[in-house]
Amino acid sequence: MNQAKTHLAELKAMFHTTGQLTVSLQEYQTKLKELLKSAETMPNDQKKAFYQETKAVINKCLLFTETQLERTENAFTENKSRQAANRNYAKFF
């Protein structure tokens, strides 16, 4: 169990406090595989709590990513609207 907790701490360290990943995706995937492999040896009663904690870390990352994607989409949409409006009003000048 100690090794799994160590891997979880290392996984948490890969994220900024906002949930942004601070390492490459490949490093993250490697660490996640190590974490899941080390968790297999845990007793079943401890696995559930451990997986819940791991899930919370991953969910925070997903929430950050979804928010960033939404902001980016909004920026593109807003920019498109501005450009269309500018083209429309440019004909009067």
LINDA-V535546 format. One record per pair of residues at least 24 apart in sequence whose ideal C-beta (glycine too) atoms are under 8 Angstrom apart, sorted by the first residue. I is the first residue (numbers start at 1). J is the second residue. Records with the same first field share a line. If there is no record, write none. Layout:
I=J, J
//
This chain:
1=41, 42, 43, 46, 50
3=38
4=35, 38, 39, 41, 42, 50
5=50
7=31, 34, 35, 38, 39
8=35, 50, 53, 54, 57
10=35
11=35, 54, 57
12=57
15=57, 60, 61
18=64
19=60, 61, 62, 63, 64, 65
20=61, 64
21=61
//
